[in-house]
Amino acid sequence: MRRHSASIATPSPPDNNNIEGLKAELLEWWTGDLHCPSHKHRTPFITIPDMTDYERLLSDNTSVNMFLVETSCNPRPSNRAWCAVESLARQNPRAKVWYVVTSPDLWTGDALVSALLERHTNLRVVRVALAQLLAHTPLHTLYTSGTWHHNNSWPATTLSDLVRLTLLWHYGGLYADTDTICLRDLTHLRDVVGVENVHPTPPFLLPTLTTRGKMRGVFGDVLVGSAAFHFTKHNPVLHNIMEYVAANFQGDVWGVSGPEAVTAALRAACRQGWEQMQEAGGKCVGLTLLPRRAFYFFPPVDWRAFFRPAPPALNLTQVFPEAYLLHAWNKLSKQEPIHKGSLYDVAASVYCPLTRHTASITDW
């Protein structure tokens, strides 16, 4: 893999007996040249197969690709992330579900990974060679120059934005964030994006992120999200999104490679049809704009609703009849405890039961 020109001090080998210390040390490893450390000679780690080993399966269009990504070199994704992975595989048994990670190894101390792979034969965990993935796309120079992480308080999020766009460009399919819980089969969705917010206020995320960050003005009354979408392979709008990111990227602007880019590219492609597309179910240039409740039932200002106590005998499909996913807004909620009987816990008991069982022992 081609390395960035940016250099960093190489930390000492991670202490396998201190997982929290390991995760902290990994942040030093990947900020700069993305040289994720290997733990293949340590236990309890397993080596992850390379995504290129599955090139034929990825390119097989007889079933839908669905992607989730982990871009911080973390060999032990959170139980919340595994819940997203499990729910997507569980609700879409006919799809090929790919958890694409940057770490070459996975921690398997709690046996959750092996349990998920055994239960869901449509699920695969694969590592990605980033320079190879981003080659021959508008994002290649942004990545190889190291510009993507300069002056950037959330480089893992930025890298996740780049990876999701290029995965769908090369292979087509659906992408979902790892702070979601999938409620329904999504295999019928084609070329769809979702409204994230209506009449959004630009600073709504900033106080919880960084005092240095900023968010540019949004484009009209609708902000289109990037936490979940579907694009067919080589969709020209997807190429336009990547071009927008390459031309406008600023590390200290939140969302420039995510919702801002998707909204700007879609608005530019639709031109006069943008106003009509903003209506629920509106279509333009072959894309359908789904209403907010499809992917973002809880707006970011109301993220706590997902963690409040749920009514007894709650039927989630009746309460959320038009929601495909429930989005937890991890940037805001990652420190929020998940209590037994909360809405999140009830959803997890139905849609990611293996992960919930593990979380009941090891916590979320």
KAGI-V870782 format. One record per residue. SS is DSSP state (@ for helix, = for strand, . for the rest). D_FIRST is the distance of its C-alpha to the first C-alpha in Angstrom with 1 decimal. Layout:
ss->SS d_first->D_FIRST
ss->SS d_first->D_FIRST
This chain:
ss->. d_first->0.0
ss->. d_first->3.8
ss->. d_first->6.2
ss->. d_first->9.6
ss->. d_first->12.6
ss->. d_first->14.5
ss->. d_first->15.2
ss->. d_first->16.9
ss->. d_first->19.0
ss->. d_first->17.6
ss->. d_first->20.0
ss->. d_first->21.9
ss->. d_first->20.8
ss->. d_first->21.9
ss->. d_first->25.5
ss->. d_first->25.5
ss->. d_first->29.2
ss->. d_first->28.8
ss->@ d_first->26.8
ss->@ d_first->27.6
ss->@ d_first->26.6
ss->@ d_first->23.3
ss->@ d_first->22.6
ss->@ d_first->23.6
ss->@ d_first->21.4
ss->@ d_first->18.3
ss->@ d_first->19.0
ss->@ d_first->18.4
ss->@ d_first->15.1
ss->@ d_first->13.4
ss->. d_first->15.4
ss->. d_first->13.5
ss->. d_first->9.8
ss->. d_first->9.5
ss->. d_first->9.0
ss->. d_first->11.2
ss->. d_first->13.6
ss->. d_first->14.6
ss->. d_first->18.3
ss->. d_first->18.7
ss->. d_first->21.4
ss->. d_first->23.3
ss->. d_first->25.7
ss->. d_first->26.0
ss->= d_first->22.3
ss->= d_first->21.0
ss->= d_first->17.6
ss->. d_first->16.5
ss->= d_first->15.8
ss->= d_first->12.8
ss->@ d_first->14.0
ss->@ d_first->13.5
ss->@ d_first->16.2
ss->@ d_first->18.5
ss->@ d_first->18.0
ss->@ d_first->21.6
ss->@ d_first->23.0
ss->@ d_first->21.0
ss->@ d_first->22.5
ss->. d_first->25.9
ss->. d_first->28.1
ss->. d_first->31.0
ss->. d_first->30.0
ss->. d_first->28.4
ss->= d_first->24.8
ss->= d_first->24.9
ss->= d_first->21.9
ss->= d_first->21.7
ss->= d_first->18.6
ss->= d_first->17.8
ss->. d_first->15.4
ss->. d_first->16.5
ss->. d_first->14.8
ss->. d_first->18.4
ss->. d_first->19.0
ss->. d_first->22.6
ss->. d_first->23.0
ss->. d_first->26.6
ss->@ d_first->29.4
ss->@ d_first->29.8
ss->@ d_first->26.3
ss->@ d_first->27.2
ss->@ d_first->30.5
ss->@ d_first->28.8
ss->@ d_first->26.8
ss->@ d_first->29.9
ss->@ d_first->32.2
ss->@ d_first->30.0
ss->@ d_first->29.9
ss->@ d_first->33.5
ss->@ d_first->34.9
ss->. d_first->32.9
ss->. d_first->33.3
ss->. d_first->33.0
ss->. d_first->29.6
ss->= d_first->26.2
ss->= d_first->24.9
ss->= d_first->21.2
ss->= d_first->20.1
ss->= d_first->16.5
ss->= d_first->15.0
ss->. d_first->12.0
ss->. d_first->13.5
ss->. d_first->12.9
ss->= d_first->16.7
ss->= d_first->19.9
ss->= d_first->23.2
ss->. d_first->26.0
ss->. d_first->29.0
ss->. d_first->31.1
ss->. d_first->30.5
ss->@ d_first->29.9
ss->@ d_first->26.6
ss->@ d_first->28.3
ss->@ d_first->31.4
ss->@ d_first->29.7
ss->@ d_first->27.8
ss->@ d_first->31.1
ss->@ d_first->33.2
ss->. d_first->31.0
ss->. d_first->29.8
ss->. d_first->28.3
ss->= d_first->25.7
ss->= d_first->22.2
ss->= d_first->19.7
ss->= d_first->16.1
ss->= d_first->12.6
ss->. d_first->10.2
ss->. d_first->6.6
ss->@ d_first->7.4
ss->@ d_first->6.0
ss->@ d_first->7.4
ss->@ d_first->10.4
ss->@ d_first->11.3
ss->. d_first->11.2
ss->. d_first->14.8
ss->. d_first->16.3
ss->. d_first->18.2
ss->. d_first->15.8
ss->@ d_first->12.8
ss->@ d_first->14.3
ss->@ d_first->15.4
ss->@ d_first->12.0
ss->@ d_first->10.1
ss->. d_first->13.4
ss->. d_first->13.6
ss->@ d_first->17.0
ss->@ d_first->16.8
ss->@ d_first->17.3
ss->. d_first->19.7
ss->. d_first->23.3
ss->. d_first->22.3
ss->. d_first->24.2
ss->. d_first->22.5
ss->@ d_first->18.7
ss->@ d_first->18.1
ss->@ d_first->20.6
ss->@ d_first->19.1
ss->@ d_first->15.7
ss->@ d_first->17.7
ss->@ d_first->19.5
ss->@ d_first->16.5
ss->@ d_first->15.2
ss->@ d_first->18.8
ss->@ d_first->19.5
ss->@ d_first->16.6
ss->@ d_first->17.3
ss->@ d_first->20.9
ss->@ d_first->20.3
ss->@ d_first->18.5
ss->@ d_first->20.7
ss->. d_first->23.6
ss->= d_first->25.3
ss->= d_first->26.3
ss->= d_first->24.4
ss->= d_first->26.1
ss->. d_first->25.4
ss->. d_first->25.5
ss->. d_first->28.8
ss->= d_first->30.7
ss->= d_first->33.1
ss->= d_first->33.6
ss->. d_first->37.3
ss->. d_first->37.5
ss->. d_first->36.1
ss->. d_first->33.9
ss->. d_first->33.3
ss->. d_first->35.9
ss->. d_first->34.1
ss->. d_first->32.8
ss->. d_first->31.5
ss->= d_first->32.8
ss->= d_first->32.1
ss->= d_first->34.3
ss->= d_first->36.4
ss->= d_first->35.2
ss->= d_first->38.1
ss->= d_first->41.2
ss->. d_first->42.6
ss->. d_first->39.8
ss->. d_first->40.2
ss->@ d_first->37.1
ss->@ d_first->37.3
ss->@ d_first->37.6
ss->@ d_first->34.4
ss->@ d_first->34.2
ss->@ d_first->36.5
ss->@ d_first->34.4
ss->. d_first->31.1
ss->. d_first->31.5
ss->. d_first->34.1
ss->. d_first->31.7
ss->. d_first->30.5
ss->= d_first->32.2
ss->. d_first->32.4
ss->. d_first->33.6
ss->. d_first->36.6
ss->. d_first->36.1
ss->. d_first->37.2
ss->. d_first->40.7
ss->. d_first->41.9
ss->= d_first->39.0
ss->= d_first->35.4
ss->= d_first->33.2
ss->. d_first->30.8
ss->. d_first->27.2
ss->. d_first->27.4
ss->= d_first->28.3
ss->= d_first->28.4
ss->= d_first->28.2
ss->= d_first->27.1
ss->. d_first->27.3
ss->. d_first->24.4
ss->. d_first->24.1
ss->. d_first->26.9
ss->@ d_first->27.6
ss->@ d_first->28.4
ss->@ d_first->24.9
ss->@ d_first->23.6
ss->@ d_first->26.1
ss->@ d_first->24.9
ss->@ d_first->21.4
ss->@ d_first->23.1
ss->@ d_first->25.2
ss->@ d_first->22.4
ss->@ d_first->20.7
ss->@ d_first->24.2
ss->@ d_first->25.6
ss->. d_first->23.0
ss->. d_first->24.5
ss->. d_first->23.0
ss->. d_first->26.5
ss->= d_first->27.8
ss->. d_first->27.7
ss->. d_first->27.1
ss->. d_first->26.0
ss->. d_first->23.0
ss->. d_first->25.1
ss->@ d_first->28.9
ss->@ d_first->29.5
ss->@ d_first->27.1
ss->@ d_first->28.4
ss->@ d_first->32.0
ss->@ d_first->31.7
ss->@ d_first->30.1
ss->@ d_first->32.6
ss->@ d_first->35.5
ss->@ d_first->34.7
ss->@ d_first->34.3
ss->@ d_first->37.6
ss->@ d_first->39.6
ss->@ d_first->43.2
ss->@ d_first->42.3
ss->@ d_first->40.5
ss->@ d_first->43.8
ss->@ d_first->44.6
ss->@ d_first->41.2
ss->. d_first->41.6
ss->. d_first->44.3
ss->. d_first->43.4
ss->. d_first->42.0
ss->. d_first->41.7
ss->= d_first->39.8
ss->= d_first->38.3
ss->. d_first->36.1
ss->. d_first->35.7
ss->= d_first->34.6
ss->= d_first->36.8
ss->= d_first->37.0
ss->= d_first->37.9
ss->. d_first->40.2
ss->@ d_first->39.0
ss->@ d_first->40.3
ss->@ d_first->37.9
ss->@ d_first->34.8
ss->. d_first->36.0
ss->. d_first->39.5
ss->. d_first->39.5
ss->. d_first->38.9
ss->@ d_first->37.0
ss->@ d_first->40.3
ss->@ d_first->41.6
ss->@ d_first->38.6
ss->@ d_first->40.9
ss->@ d_first->42.9
ss->@ d_first->40.2
ss->@ d_first->41.0
ss->. d_first->44.8
ss->= d_first->47.1
ss->. d_first->47.4
ss->. d_first->50.8
ss->. d_first->52.1
ss->. d_first->51.4
ss->. d_first->48.9
ss->. d_first->47.9
ss->@ d_first->44.6
ss->@ d_first->44.7
ss->@ d_first->48.1
ss->@ d_first->47.1
ss->. d_first->44.0
ss->. d_first->45.1
ss->. d_first->42.7
ss->. d_first->39.6
ss->. d_first->36.6
ss->= d_first->34.7
ss->= d_first->35.7
ss->= d_first->33.4
ss->. d_first->33.6
ss->. d_first->32.1
ss->@ d_first->30.1
ss->@ d_first->29.7
ss->@ d_first->33.4
ss->@ d_first->34.2
ss->. d_first->31.7
ss->. d_first->34.3
ss->. d_first->37.1
ss->. d_first->38.4
ss->. d_first->38.8
ss->. d_first->42.4
ss->. d_first->44.0
ss->. d_first->45.8
ss->= d_first->43.7
ss->@ d_first->42.6
ss->@ d_first->39.0
ss->@ d_first->40.3
ss->@ d_first->42.5
ss->@ d_first->39.7
ss->@ d_first->37.4
ss->@ d_first->40.3
ss->@ d_first->40.4
ss->@ d_first->36.9
ss->. d_first->34.7
ss->@ d_first->37.3
ss->@ d_first->35.1
ss->@ d_first->33.0
ss->@ d_first->36.3
ss->@ d_first->37.8
ss->@ d_first->34.9
ss->@ d_first->35.2
ss->@ d_first->38.9
ss->@ d_first->38.2
ss->@ d_first->35.1
ss->. d_first->35.6
ss->. d_first->33.5
